[in-house]
Amino acid sequence: MSDRDDESRSIVRRSRMPENSFRPVVTPVMPSVVYAAGSPDALDDMYEGRAPGYAYAREGHPNADVLASKIDWLEGAEGGVVTASGMAAISAALFAVLSEGDHVIGGTQLYGRTLRMLRQELPRFGVRVSLADPADPTAIAAAIRPETRVIVIETVSNPALRVADIPAIARIAAEHEVLLLVDNTFTTPRAFRPFDHGADIVVHSVTKLLAGHSDATLGYVAARDPEIAQAISDTVATWGMTASPFDCWLAERGLHSFAVRFDRAQENAEELAHFLEDVPGVSQVIYPGLSDHPDHALAQRLFNGNCGNMVSFVLPGGRAAANTLVEAAPNIAFAPTLGDIGTTLSHPASSSHRALSAAERDALGLVEGFFRVSVGIEDIELLKAELETAIEAASRAAAPRNLREERA
């Protein structure tokens, strides 16, 4: 056997990490699917909680735990779990606590896929679902049944930007021994921490503001009760909702600039909302920081002036005006996402809430001229100029239709 053959035999899984007296400043990416144990007894110690460690990445890995611990710090939580997406986080929480015959109350104002899960997927497993207005705690209370197990709401709803009275709903949930699950994606712990106000479970789409660069798809879920937290962790591993180590690494890197990005984007959003109020062709501007928002006083009380980076507005003119606005703003990404470092524009009727009927969308105010803006950190004057130009173009496109309607 040649020396070369002997060398090739020795390098396959025979190497060890070099020892180092120092630690890396940047968390390493650790993509290993499996981790070698020293003995069967060592594996028992790890699985039975007597020693820390990892065995198989679907059950947990270092990059996920590093990221989860940092979001735990932000949310005032312990034992949070990072998942493969925001919807995986919601799914894990619900699958961990629900059984056949249980009842769930969902907010009428929810992300479209969350609504789909509640209305179409959970009933297939024998779980009954009712919807109630999260801005009206009395409506939530009226919907509670003896078999109600969970209330699912968003701190600020997607995309209509209604504010849930979480302290009041938490008191109602506690009185009836019902779990309160809060999606805190829009608000983030920078503005509001649901656990401090009585929530039992908190979820995030980490994909959005926390990671902040539209290059990592992740979720996060944490529970106040350690037994529920363990059930959620087991559900994530069993259902294969585990996050990618590389995405976790990217999100941790993005998280380091989260506070700076959030503050700048929020400042831009507030200025943009006030600007859009005076732009001809805009029939409605929706932002909790505006005095005419129906939940303005509640937002001020809960968020201490931190009303976030999301602004919605409505144009007359239907789909033609909507198409024209998007085409006239080529530098603003038209994309069904939010929380990116740059501004993105979303049209719920054709994206997040397309599964709803036109009547259902209209009932939520999601008409064809409804747009949601996830405001980024770019120069605000540039953003205002681009949107004003696009709105003017949309208004011109709507004018012939409006004239025809007047003549009719």
C-alpha positions in Angstrom: 0.0 0.0 0.0 1.4 3.4 -0.9 1.8 6.3 1.5 -0.9 8.1 -0.4 -3.4 5.3 0.2 -2.5 5.2 3.9 -3.1 9.0 4.1 -6.5 8.8 2.4 -7.6 6.1 4.9 -6.6 8.3 7.9 -8.5 11.5 7.0 -12.1 10.2 6.8 -13.8 11.1 10.1 -10.5 10.7 11.9 -9.8 14.4 12.5 -10.4 16.4 15.7 -11.1 20.1 16.3 -7.8 21.8 17.2 -7.6 23.0 20.8 -7.6 26.8 21.3 -7.0 28.8 24.4 -9.3 31.5 23.0 -12.9 31.6 22.0 -14.2 32.9 18.6 -15.8 36.3 18.6 -18.3 35.2 16.0 -20.4 32.1 16.6 -19.2 29.4 14.3 -21.7 27.7 11.9 -22.1 24.2 13.1 -23.9 22.2 10.4 -23.2 18.8 11.7 -26.3 16.6 11.6 -25.0 14.2 14.3 -22.7 14.4 17.3 -20.6 11.5 18.4 -21.0 10.4 22.0 -18.3 8.9 24.2 -20.3 5.9 25.3 -23.9 4.6 25.6 -23.8 5.8 29.2 -22.9 9.3 28.0 -25.8 9.2 25.6 -28.1 8.3 28.5 -26.8 11.1 30.5 -27.5 13.6 27.8 -31.0 12.4 27.0 -32.0 12.1 30.6 -30.8 15.6 31.5 -27.8 14.8 33.6 -25.3 16.3 31.1 -25.6 18.9 28.4 -25.0 18.0 24.8 -26.4 17.2 21.3 -27.0 14.0 19.5 -29.1 14.6 16.4 -29.7 18.1 14.9 -33.4 17.6 14.4 -33.6 17.5 18.2 -31.5 20.7 18.6 -28.2 22.1 17.6 -25.8 24.8 18.9 -26.7 27.6 16.4 -30.4 27.2 17.2 -29.8 27.4 20.9 -27.5 30.4 20.7 -30.2 32.3 18.7 -33.0 31.2 20.9 -31.2 32.3 24.0 -30.7 35.8 22.6 -34.4 36.1 21.7 -35.2 34.8 25.2 -33.3 37.7 26.6 -35.2 40.1 24.5 -38.6 38.6 25.4 -37.9 37.9 29.0 -38.4 34.2 28.4 -36.6 30.9 29.2 -36.3 27.8 27.1 -37.5 29.3 23.8 -37.2 27.2 20.6 -36.2 28.3 17.1 -38.2 26.7 14.4 -38.0 26.4 10.6 -40.4 29.3 10.0 -42.9 31.5 11.8 -45.7 29.2 10.8 -43.8 26.3 12.2 -43.6 28.2 15.6 -47.4 28.7 15.6 -48.0 25.1 14.5 -45.6 23.7 17.2 -47.4 25.6 19.9 -50.9 24.6 18.8 -50.0 20.9 18.2 -48.3 20.7 21.6 -51.3 21.8 23.6 -54.4 20.9 21.5 -56.4 17.6 21.4 -59.4 16.5 19.6 -62.5 18.2 20.9 -60.7 21.3 22.0 -61.8 24.8 21.0 -59.6 27.7 19.8 -60.5 31.4 19.6 -58.6 33.2 16.9 -58.5 36.9 16.2 -60.4 38.1 13.2 -57.3 40.1 12.3 -54.6 37.6 11.7 -52.0 36.8 9.0 -53.6 34.9 6.2 -51.8 31.6 6.7 -52.6 31.7 10.4 -56.2 32.1 9.5 -56.0 29.2 7.1 -54.5 27.0 9.8 -57.3 27.9 12.2 -60.2 27.7 9.8 -59.1 24.8 7.5 -56.3 22.7 9.1 -57.2 22.4 12.8 -60.8 21.3 12.1 -59.4 18.3 10.2 -58.0 17.2 13.5 -61.3 17.6 15.4 -60.4 21.1 16.9 -63.2 23.6 16.7 -62.4 27.3 16.0 -64.2 30.6 16.5 -63.0 34.0 15.5 -63.5 37.2 17.5 -62.4 40.8 17.3 -59.0 41.1 19.2 -59.6 44.9 19.6 -62.7 44.1 21.7 -62.0 42.0 24.8 -65.7 41.5 25.5 -66.0 39.8 22.1 -63.1 37.4 23.1 -64.9 36.7 26.5 -68.2 36.0 24.8 -66.5 33.4 22.5 -65.1 31.3 25.3 -66.6 27.9 25.8 -66.0 25.2 28.4 -63.8 23.4 25.9 -61.8 26.5 24.9 -58.1 25.8 25.2 -56.2 28.6 23.5 -56.7 32.2 22.3 -54.5 33.2 19.3 -54.0 36.9 18.7 -51.4 39.2 17.2 -50.1 42.2 19.2 -50.6 44.4 16.1 -52.7 42.7 13.4 -51.4 41.8 10.0 -52.1 43.8 7.8 -54.9 46.1 9.2 -52.7 47.2 12.1 -55.3 46.9 14.9 -54.0 46.7 18.4 -55.1 43.9 20.7 -55.7 44.8 24.4 -53.5 42.1 25.6 -53.6 42.9 29.3 -57.4 42.7 29.3 -57.5 39.6 27.1 -54.9 38.0 29.4 -57.0 38.6 32.4 -60.0 37.0 30.7 -57.9 34.0 29.6 -56.6 33.5 33.1 -60.1 33.7 34.6 -61.2 30.9 32.3 -57.9 28.9 32.6 -57.4 29.4 28.8 -53.9 29.8 27.3 -53.1 33.0 25.5 -50.8 32.8 22.5 -49.5 36.1 21.2 -47.7 36.6 17.8 -45.4 39.5 18.6 -43.8 39.7 15.1 -44.9 43.2 14.1 -44.3 44.8 17.5 -41.1 42.9 18.6 -39.9 42.9 22.2 -38.3 46.3 21.4 -41.8 47.8 21.7 -43.7 45.2 23.7 -43.1 42.1 25.7 -46.3 39.9 25.9 -45.0 37.8 28.8 -44.9 40.9 31.0 -48.6 41.4 30.3 -50.0 37.9 31.0 -49.3 36.0 27.7 -48.7 32.2 28.1 -47.0 31.6 24.7 -45.2 34.0 22.5 -44.2 33.4 18.9 -42.3 35.2 16.2 -41.5 35.0 12.6 -37.8 35.6 13.1 -37.6 35.9 9.3 -38.9 39.4 9.7 -37.6 42.2 11.9 -35.4 40.2 14.2 -33.3 38.7 11.4 -34.0 41.7 9.2 -32.3 40.9 5.8 -34.7 38.6 4.0 -32.1 35.8 3.8 -33.2 33.5 6.7 -36.5 31.7 7.2 -37.1 31.0 10.9 -39.6 31.2 13.7 -39.4 31.3 17.5 -41.7 30.1 20.2 -41.5 30.2 24.0 -43.9 29.3 26.8 -44.2 30.5 30.4 -45.0 27.0 31.7 -41.9 24.7 31.6 -44.1 21.7 30.9 -45.7 23.4 27.9 -42.3 24.6 26.8 -41.0 21.0 26.9 -44.1 19.8 25.0 -43.4 22.4 22.3 -39.7 21.4 22.0 -40.8 17.7 21.7 -43.3 18.7 19.0 -40.7 20.6 17.0 -38.4 17.5 17.0 -41.1 15.0 16.3 -42.7 16.9 13.4 -39.4 17.9 11.9 -39.8 21.7 12.4 -36.1 22.2 13.2 -34.3 25.3 11.9 -31.3 25.2 9.6 -28.0 26.0 11.4 -26.9 28.3 8.6 -30.2 30.3 8.8 -29.8 30.5 12.6 -26.3 31.9 12.1 -27.5 34.5 9.6 -30.4 35.5 12.0 -28.0 35.8 14.9 -25.8 38.1 12.9 -28.9 40.2 11.9 -30.1 40.3 15.5 -26.9 42.2 16.5 -28.2 45.2 14.6 -31.8 44.7 15.5 -32.2 47.6 17.9 -30.6 50.1 15.5 -32.6 48.9 12.6 -35.9 48.9 14.5 -35.5 52.4 15.8 -34.5 53.9 12.4 -37.3 52.0 10.6 -39.9 53.1 13.2 -38.8 56.7 12.9 -39.2 56.5 9.1 -42.6 54.8 9.4 -44.0 57.6 11.7 -42.8 60.3 9.3 -44.1 58.4 6.3 -47.5 57.9 7.9 -47.9 61.7 8.5 -46.7 62.4 5.0 -49.2 60.1 3.3 -52.1 61.8 5.1 -51.5 64.8 2.9 -50.8 63.0 -0.4 -53.7 63.5 -2.8 -55.2 60.1 -3.9 -54.8 58.4 -0.6 -58.2 57.7 1.0 -56.9 56.3 4.3 -53.7 55.9 6.2 -53.4 53.4 9.0 -50.7 53.6 11.6 -51.2 53.2 15.4 -49.2 56.4 16.0 -51.7 58.5 14.2 -54.3 60.2 16.4 -57.2 59.0 14.2 -56.3 55.4 14.5 -59.1 53.6 16.4 -56.6 52.0 18.8 -54.3 55.0 19.2 -54.8 55.5 22.9 -54.3 51.8 23.6 -51.1 51.8 21.5 -49.7 54.7 23.4 -50.5 53.0 26.7 -49.0 49.6 25.7 -46.1 50.6 23.5 -45.0 53.8 25.1 -44.8 55.5 21.7 -43.2 52.6 19.9 -45.7 52.0 17.1 -43.4 50.0 14.9 -42.4 50.2 11.2 -45.6 49.0 9.5 -47.9 51.5 7.7 -50.9 50.6 5.6 -52.8 52.9 3.2 -55.8 52.7 0.9 -56.2 54.0 -2.7 -59.4 54.2 -4.7 -59.5 52.7 -8.1 -59.4 49.0 -7.6 -56.9 46.5 -9.1 -55.9 48.9 -12.0 -54.7 51.5 -9.6 -53.0 48.8 -7.5 -51.1 47.5 -10.5 -50.1 51.0 -11.6 -48.8 51.9 -8.1 -46.5 48.9 -8.0 -45.3 49.4 -11.6 -44.6 53.1 -10.8 -42.4 52.3 -7.8 -39.7 49.9 -9.2 -37.2 50.7 -6.5 -39.5 49.6 -3.7 -39.7 45.8 -3.6 -43.2 44.5 -4.2 -42.9 41.4 -2.1 -45.1 39.5 0.4 -42.8 40.0 3.3 -41.9 42.5 6.0 -39.1 43.5 8.3 -36.4 43.7 5.7 -33.7 46.4 6.1 -35.2 48.0 2.9 -38.8 49.0 2.4 -41.2 46.5 0.9 -44.7 46.9 -0.4 -47.3 44.2 0.0 -50.8 43.8 -1.5 -52.8 41.5 0.8 -55.6 40.9 -1.7 -53.2 39.2 -4.0 -50.8 37.7 -1.5 -51.2 37.0 2.2 -55.0 37.0 2.2 -55.8 35.8 -1.3 -57.4 32.6 0.1 -60.2 34.7 1.6 -63.2 35.5 -0.5 -63.6 39.0 -1.8 -66.5 39.5 0.7 -64.3 38.3 3.6 -61.5 40.6 2.6 -63.8 43.5 2.3 -65.2 42.8 5.8 -61.6 43.2 7.0 -61.1 46.3 5.0 -58.6 44.6 2.6 -60.0 46.1 -0.6 -58.0 46.0 -3.9 -56.5 49.4 -3.1 -55.2 48.3 0.3 -51.4 48.3 0.6 -49.1 47.4 3.5 -45.7 49.1 3.7 -42.9 47.6 5.7 -40.7 50.6 6.2 -37.0 50.2 6.0 -34.0 52.3 7.1 -33.3 54.1 3.8 -33.4 57.9 3.4 -37.0 58.9 4.2 -37.0 61.8 1.7 -36.2 59.3 -1.1 -39.0 57.0 0.1 -41.5 59.7 0.3 -40.7 61.0 -3.2 -41.0 57.5 -4.7 -44.3 56.7 -3.1 -45.7 60.1 -4.0 -44.8 59.6 -7.6 -46.4 56.1 -7.6 -49.6 57.3 -5.9 -49.9 60.1 -8.5 -49.6 57.5 -11.3 -52.2 55.3 -9.6 -54.6 58.2 -9.2 -54.3 58.9 -12.9 -55.0 55.3 -13.7 -58.1 55.3 -11.5 -59.4 58.6 -12.9 -61.0 57.1 -16.2 -62.8 54.4 -14.1 -64.1 57.0 -11.6 -65.4 59.1 -14.5 -67.2 56.1 -16.1 -68.8 55.4 -12.7 -70.0 59.0 -12.3 -71.5 58.9 -15.8 -73.2 55.6 -15.1 
